[in-house]
Amino acid sequence: MTRVAIVEDNRVIRESLVEFVEAEPDFRVVCACATAEEALRLIPKHAPEIVLMDIQLPQQSGIECTARLKQLLPEVQIIMVTVYEDTDRIFRALRAGACGYLLKRCTPEELRAAIREVCQGGAPMSREIARKVIASFQEPVTAAAQVAELSPREREILELLAAGYPNKEIAARLGLTDGTVRWHLRHVYHKLHVRSRMEAALKFRSATGG
């Protein structure tokens, strides 16, 4: 018997996922959670082999929840089941520890097939997602191209960040508020596909030869 947990905030979708999973005689849903917080409390108690995880949750995202669950239960296998198909979320989810990525428009049989595939050591993905992953390797975006996508203001802030200035000093030098600097930095991180000041600075130096 394969034990499955579900994390989905929409009640109708959550109940449908339970129904779809339990249509397979060898699958049993051991808990169905509406939030990341509930999942982090209940899933370790039920110790499922597979978790079906939504991305857009009320407080913590499904990606954050995935990373924390993998710390608590390293052996658990997590399949993202979401409407999002942008490359950024796909790779963030995979880096967080997801082993599969399905779109919610998949059929019940495709969902059950994905669970079976994971049980056999596979990494299931919807066709659209697999194509995006392959394309990202076939046409890599260079650091220089990513930096070139920044607005003039974003580049100014990144240059000062890479030079080692803290947010308050960046704000003072550019005549901005701390909040405005943080707002711009969120966009910089998103465009560069990084999650920290250090990663942003390293990518900038790589792009500029600094």
N, C-alpha and C positions, 0 to 999 in steps of 0.2 A: 504493500500500500504506500503510495507516494503522498506525503503530507505537504499541503500547499497553503500558503497564507496570501491574503489579498490586501493591498493598501490602495484605496480609491475613495475620494471624498464624495463623489456623486452616488447617492443611495441607489438610484435605479441601475446605474452601471455596475455598482458593487454587487448588487443582488443578481444581476445578469451574469457577471463573471463567476459567481458561486455556482449558479445553475450550469453554466457551460462546462466548468471544470468537473463538477460532480456527475456530469453525464457520462464520464469515463469511469467504469466500475473500479479501476485501480487507483483513482485519485480521490483524496478526501481533503476538503477545506477545513483547516483546524482553527483559523481565525480570519475575520474580515474586518479591517480597520479603516476608519475614516480620516485619520490624521497621522502624520509622522510620529507625533508624540505618543499616540495610542499604540502605534506599531512598535516603537522602541520599548514600550512597557510590556506588551503582550507577546510579541513574536519570540523573544528569548525564552519565555515560559513554555511555549508550545513547540519550539525547535522544529520548524518545518524544513523540508529539504529544498523547496522552491518558494520564492516570493514573487508575486506579480505586483509590480510597483508603478503607480501613476507618477508623473513628474509634478504637475501643478497641484500642490496641496495647500491648505489654508495658511500654515505658518512656515515650518521648515519645508523645503522642497523635497520631492522624491529623490533627487540626486543627493542631497545632504543626508537624507534618511538612509539611502543605500550605503554611503560611506561609513556611517555609524554602525549600521547593522553588520557590515563586513568586519568591523573591528570587534563587535560582540560575538558574532558567529562566523568565523572565517570560512567555514565549509558551506554555508548557505549559498544557494544559487539564485540570483535575482534577475528577473526579466522585466525590462521596462515595457509598460503597455500604455501608450500615450498618443495624443493627437499631434505632438510636435515632431517635425522631421527636419529641422535645421541642423546643419553640421555641428555647430557649437554645442547644442544640447546632446547630440549623439555622442560626441567624444568626451564631454564632461561626464556623462552617465557611464561610459565604458571605463574611464579613468577612475571613477568612484568605486568600480567593482562589479558593474552589471555584466552579465554573460550573454545577454540577448536584448533585442530592441524590436518591439512590435508596434505597429500602428493600430489604433482602436478599431479601425475599419476592417481588421482581419476577421475572418469567419471563425465561428466556434471550433470548427475542426482544425483550422490553422493554429488556433490557440492551444488546443490539446496536443497537436503535433509538435509544437514548440516545447511544451513541457516534456514530452517523451524524448525529444532530441536532447534537451539539457540533461535528462536522466542518463542518457547514453554518452555524455561527454561533449555534446555539440554546443554551438553558439548560434542560436536561431535569430534571423533578422528578416523583417519584411523585405520584399524585393526592392522597394524604393529606397530603403535604408541601406541595403547592401550595395546598391549602385552608387549612393552618395559616398559611402566609405571607400569603395574602389576608386571613384573619381578623385577623392581627396589625395590618394597616393599617386595617381597617374598625373595629376596637375597640382603639384605642391605649391602653396603660396609662400613666397620667400618673405623673410623678415623685412626686407627693403620695401616690398610691395605692400605689406601690412602697414608699415610706418607711413608710406605714401598716402594711405587712405585717411590719415588723421587730418583734422582741421588745423588751420594755423595755430589756434589757441591751444588745442590738444597737444600739438607738437612742442609749443613753448613750455607747457607744463611738464611734458615728458623729458625735455632736455634738462630742465632744472632738477627733476626727480633723479635722472641718471647722474647728475653732478653731485648728488648727495644731499640736496636741500630738503628739509621737512616741509610738510604742507603749510604751516604757518608762514615760513619764510617765502615759499613760492607765492602764497597769497599776497604778502607784503610787496614783493618785487613786481608783481603784475597788477597790483591794485584791485585784487579780488577778495572775496570773503573765503574763509576756510570751507564753508559749505559748497561754494561754487567750485573750488578746487577739487573737493571730493567728488562732486557731480561729474566734472570733466574726467577725473581719473577712472570712474566706473566705465565711462565710454571708451577710454583708452584701453583698459583691461579687456573689455569685450572685443574691440577691434583687433587687438594683438593676440587674443586667445590665451591670456595669462591670468593668474589669480593673485599675484603679489607684486609689491614694489620691486623686489629683486628680479623677478622674472621679466618685468617690464623694462627695467634698466638694462638687463643683459640682452634682451631682444633689440633695444634701441642701439646699443653699442655694436651688436652684430650687424645691424642694418647700415650703420654709418661708419663702420670700421674704427670705432672709438675704443 
